[in-house]
Amino acid sequence: MVKGKPEQAFDRDRRAHRFLWSRGAAVPRILAEGSGFIAVEDAGTSLTKLCKKANVATADKLKACRAAGQALARLHSANLAHGRPAFRDMCWSGRQIRFIDFEYFVPTKAGRFRKARDVGIAILSALSQGVNGPRYAHSILSAYIAAQGSQSQQLPVPSPVRSSQPRIR
């Protein structure tokens, strides 16, 4: 289901996909496209579905989560942000993570707040995956931090609200 104007949303998603592909981001290759369609290579299983599968070992699920953290770090090191990297928007092929669904993607240099938002969404999405959610979140975050290495920009640190600013009560 697409909210708003479906044609515009589809075109925006297609443009974002092309933009990310042209910059070497972890997105599936476009195989064919026309005025009303786009066909991409099989990106694999979404992390949401993968983590729900009883026949997939927890170690394999954690491996996919580590790959997701690394892929997100690579995207951010290119000064790009996904916009909403929820588990349903990260697909695991068994070898690599590919991002899909770019309705919140902005094709401009991503600052630290957009990157932090991506990390937060990925972590919250991991935590919502049931009893193993905290393990998935830890895998994503630890892989993200390790991949960032010494070159990383620090994630923004929350600061107290100044007394002149309105407070939520």
N, C-alpha and C positions, 0 to 999 in steps of 0.2 A: 504494500500500500504506500503510495506516495502522497504526501500532503502538499497542498498548494496546487501549482500548475505542473502536472506530470511531465510535459514536454520540456519545460525549462529545467526542471530538476534532472531529467535524463541527460540533457545536453551539458549541464554543469558537471554532472558525474563523469560523463565521457571526456570532457575537457580536462578535468582533474586527473583522470586516469592517464590520458596522453601526456600531460605535463609531468606527472610523477614517473612514468615510464621513460621519458626523455632524459630524466635526471638520474636514472639508475636505481630508482626506489624499488622496494620489494612488492611489486604488483604483478598480477598475471599478465602474460603477453596477450595482446589483442590479435586474434586470429582472423576475424572478419568484422566488418561493420557496414551499416547502411543508414538510411535516414531514420529508421525507427528501431534499430537494433545494434547491439554490440555483442560479439562472441569472444570470450577469452578462454585461454587454456584452463584446464582444471587446476584450481588453486589448492585443492585438498579439502579437508573437513574443517569446519569452523571449530575454534577452541571450545565453544559452548557445547557442540555435539560431541566432540572428542572426549571432553571431561565427563560427560554423562554416560559414556559407553562402559558397561561393566566388563566387557571382554578386552579392554585396553588396560595394560598394567599401569599402575600409578607412576612408576619410573618413566614410562613413555610419555605420560601426560606432563610430568615435570620437565622432561626434555623439551617438549613443545613450548612450554611456558618460558623456559630459559631462552629458547630461540626467539620467542616473541619479544622478550626484553632486549635482546641483542638487536633485533630488526628495528625496534622503536628507537633505540640509541643511534643506530646508523642513520635513520631518517632524520633525527634531531641534529646529528652532526653535520648534515647537509643543510641545516637551517630551515627544515620543513617540519610541519606538524600535520598529523592525520586529521585531527579535528574531533574524532570520536572513536578511538581504537578500543571498542568494546570487544569482548570475546567473540561475538558473532561476526565481527569485521576483521578477524585475524584467522587465516586458514593455514592448516598444517598439512603438508604433503607427505610427511614422513622424513623429509630432509630439510625443509625450509618453511618459513612463515611467509605468507603473502597477504598484503592488505587489500581489502575491498571496501566498497560503499563509502564514497567520499562526499556525502551531502554537506558536511561541515568543513570541508577542506577550503583553505584560502591560499591561492598561489603567490603568496608574498613571503618575505623572510619572517620566519617564526622566531619570536622573542622568547625569553625564558618563561613568561606566563602561559603562552600557548603550549609550550613544551611541558610545563608542569601540569597543565590541564590534561594533556594526553596521558601523562604518567598516572595522574589521579584517576582518570576514567578506566585505564587498564587495570589498576589495582582494585578499584571498587567492583569492576566487572569480575575479576578473579575471586574476590571475597564473596560474591553472590553465587558461587558455584557449589555451595553445599559444604559438607563437613571438611573437605580437603581445600576449600577456598583459601584459607590462610597459607597453606603450603604453596598453592599456585601463585598467590600474591608475592610471597617471599621469593619464589623462583624468578618471577618477572623482574622484581625490583633489584635483586642481587645481580642478575645478569645485566640489567640496564646500567647499574652503577659500575660494574666491572668493565663493561664495554665502553663506557664514557672515559675511563682511565683518568689520567692527570690532566687531559685537555678539557674536561667537562666544565660547563658553566654550573655553578651551584644552583640548585633549585631554590626558588624564593623562600625565604624564611618568613612565616607570618609575624607581623609586628602588631603591638597593641594599638588599639584605636585611640587616637588623640582625644583629649577631653572636649575639643571644639567640634568633633564630628558626632553626628547622631548615633546613638546606640540602639541596637535591637533589644527590646525588653520582653 
